[in-house]
Amino acid sequence: MPKKSPATPLKKAILDTPSTNQAAKLSIADRFAVGKSLRNKVSLAEQGDFILPKKRIGIIDILKKQEKNRLPSYIPIRYQRMMESPFSFYRGAAAIMAQDLACQPSTNINVQLCGDMHVSNFGFFATAEHKLVFGINDFDETLPGSWEWDLKRLVASAVVACEELGGSEHTSEALVRKIVRSYREKLTEYASMSYVNLAYEFFGERVVRDNFSKLHLKLFDQFIKKTKGQCNLGVFEKFTDLIGKDRKFIENPPLIQRADFTQEGLPMREVLEVAVSKYRKTLLADREFLFNRYILKDYVRKVVGIGSVGTICGVMYFEGSNLDDPLFLQYKEAQESVLSPYLGSSIYQNQAHRIVVGQRLLQGAPDIFLGYATSATKYYYVRQLRDMKGGLTFGEGGCDLEAFEDYAKMFGWALALGHARSGDAAKIAGYLGESHEVDVAFYRFAKAYAAQNLKDYDLFCKAVNSGKLQAI
């Protein structure tokens, strides 16, 4: 039996790509061969093993540690959202899974990892040309690391979500195998593309439609229509109201509320204006010129997601030539990636810069207002709010099991595109090969980790019910 090779911590998380190492001198065929040879180090079957860390840090201890860097008043909201279901817990437990992934067999073929890859971390967004495309849409934990980390977190999430929807074991296996097959087949395709063409590659509404079952196109059309309606004017009408002569955000405490002062007691508007002046310098010259035409009018703090709850997030309303020319930007606090203890610190000390770079590498068609800002002690990344953005949800009001099967292929496809852009697609494709052996192995891992997630969820719920963790 080949010796297992867990992920190796690095002093700095640096991409190992064809452009930065000796692989640049190898042909595509040679790099395929190098990838295939790695099966002697980590067999395809070993990818299905789930190895629980011998000295696993308790999940409550991990969550408690995260509390120290979050706003205390919002932590009970985070735990309430994590309690809703095993899948909701999974979404908030990226730090818990990170230590588990660090103990699994790894080929150490580095890519830019999403870091928090799960089936609800996909959706539609607008390119710079305002065309709708499908891809990964959240990058808070992004960091370079071996490709297995993202794929294993993704397939495990598919099993957890499938079980929550009442799917059978047969259905969950089919979903995982479809994700993995799509991932390896697309990597093989991308391995032969020129780097320039790969940079231009994306799949938009038409491509998605062609791969979507005719039975579910009506639901898909409804989702697309809703996504296209997510624009600045839509936010303007839904989240603001006219107060005298000025437009102001509609508050909904504690989820949306105005904060006049920061945690440190500084005037919020002054802090934001300084941060905005720093943010504008991170934009390309033409976009900085565009942004300079807008004036900050209002701002609120906003609770978003599950894993991000407790970090400082907010929305700013800017106005252009008149009330019919609004711009809404969302800012989110950037903390150290949950992967850093195991993969090494980022080469970017500014954690928001880390996220922006990671998003550009993985997404390929990011928001034209994507940038970052700093305050005295914190980092924030900035992007548009709901500009033709539509994330996938599962369960009531979201994807059902049949639609899930349509999307599964696209999950593997989108992840393969991100990894091909930032890593060596030929090496990974050479390792994965053309057989279904690795599809079966990844399902075995996904099924085992879904069971572990359920155990962790039960332990978490007991901690909340006993008062050890506070939830609203």
Residue, then its C-alpha position, 0 to 999 in steps of 0.5 A: m500500500p503506498k504511503k498516504s501523503p497528507a497536505t504539507p503545510l507551507k510557510k507561504a501559500i504560493l501557487d505551483t503553476p506551469s508559469t512559476n515552476q519547471a513544468a513550464k518547460l514540459s509539454i502537455a503530454d509530459r505534464f499528463a504523465v507527471g500527474k499519472s505518476l502521482r498515483n504511485k504516491v496517492s492511489l485513486a482509491e485512497q482519495g475515498d478514505f476519510i481519516l479523522p485527525k487523531k488529535r482533532i480539535g473539538i468543534i466547539d473549541i473551533l467555534k469559540k476561537q472564531e468568536k474572538n474576532r467577531l461582533p459579540s452581539y451577532i454571534p447568536i444569530r450565526y449559531q441560530r442560522m447554523m442550527e437550522s439544518p445539517f446543511s446550514f451547519y456545514r456551510g458555517a463549519a468551513a473552519i471545522m472541515a479545514q482541519d479534517l481536510a489537512c489530514q487526507p491524502s493529497t497529490n499537492i498539485n496546487v491551484q487557487l482554492c475557493g476554500d469554502m466550496h459547497v453547492s450553495n456557493f455557485g450562482f449567476f453573476a454579470t461580467a464586465e460586459h453585463k452578460l450573465v455567466f455561471g460560476i463560483n461566487d464567494f471567496d472569503e477563504t480563498l488560498p492556494g492549496s491542492w485541488e482535492w480540498d475544494l473537490k472534497r468539500l464540494v462533493a460532501s456538501a452535495v451528499v449533505a444537501c441531497e439527504e436534506l432534500g430527502g434524496s436516496e443513497h442512490t441519488s446522492e451517489a449519482l450527484v457526486r459521480k456527475i460532479v467528479r466526472s464533469y470536473r475531470e472531463k473538463l480539466t482534460e479539455y482545458a489542459s489542451m487550451s492555450y492559456v489566453n483562450l482559457a482566460y477568456e473561457f466562461f459559460g453563460e446562460r445559453v450554455v447552461r440552458d443547453n445542459f439543463s433538462k427540458l423538464h426543468l427549463k421553466l424553473f430555470d427561466q424563472f431563476i434567470k428572470k429573477t437574477k436579471g432583476q437584481c440590479n441597482l435600481g431593484v435594490f434602490e426600490k426594495f431597500t431604500d425609502l425617501i426621507g425628506k429630500d434624501r434616500k435612506f436605507i430601510e432599517n430592519p434591526p438587527l439584520i440591517q441597521r445604521a451604525d453611527f460609530t465603529q467598535e472603537g467609538l470613531p464616527m462611522r461616516e468619517v471612517l467610511e470616507v477614508a476607507v472609500s478613498k483607499y478603495r478607489k485606488t485599488l480600481l483600474a483607472d477607467r473604473e476609478f474615473l467612473f466611481n469618482r462620479y458617485i457620492l456617498k449618501d447612506y450606509v448601514r451594517k448588514v448581516v449576511g450569509i452564515g459563515s460570515v455572520g459576526t464579521i463586519c459587513g455593510v452596504m453603502y448607497f452612492e448617488g450619481s447624476n440624480l436619484d435614478d442613478p444609484l450605485f450600491l456597494q457591499y463591503k465585507e470584513a476579510q479575516e485570515s483564511v480558515l485554511s491558513p493554519y494548515l496551508g500557510s499564510s497568504i503572500y498578501q498580508n492584507q487579507a482583503h487583497r488576498i480575496v480580491v486576487g483569489q476571486r480574479l483568478l477563479q472567477g475570471a469575469p469579476d465585478i467591475f467594482l471589485g476592490y479592497a480597503t483598509s481601516a486602522t485595524k481591519y481589511y475589507y473587500v468591496r463589490q457591487l450588491r446584487d448586480m445581476k447576482g443570483g445564488l443557488t439555494f436548496g430546499e423550500g423555494g430553491c432547487d429540488l432534487e431533480a433540478f439538483e441533478d441538472y446543476a451537478k454537472m455545472f458544479g464540477w465544470a465551474l470548479a474545473l474552470g477555476h482550477a485550470r485558470s490558476g493551476d496545472a490542468a494537465k497534471i490534475a487531469g493526468y492524475l484523475g484519468e478517464s476511468h470511473e474509479v476516482d468518481v467512486a472514490f470521491y463518493r465514498f469520501a463524501k458519504a463518510y464526511a456527510a456522516q461526520n458532519l451529522k455527528d458534529y451537527d448533533l454535538f453543536c445542537k447539544a451545545v446550544n441547547s445546554g447553553k454552552l453556545q448562545a443562539i437566538 
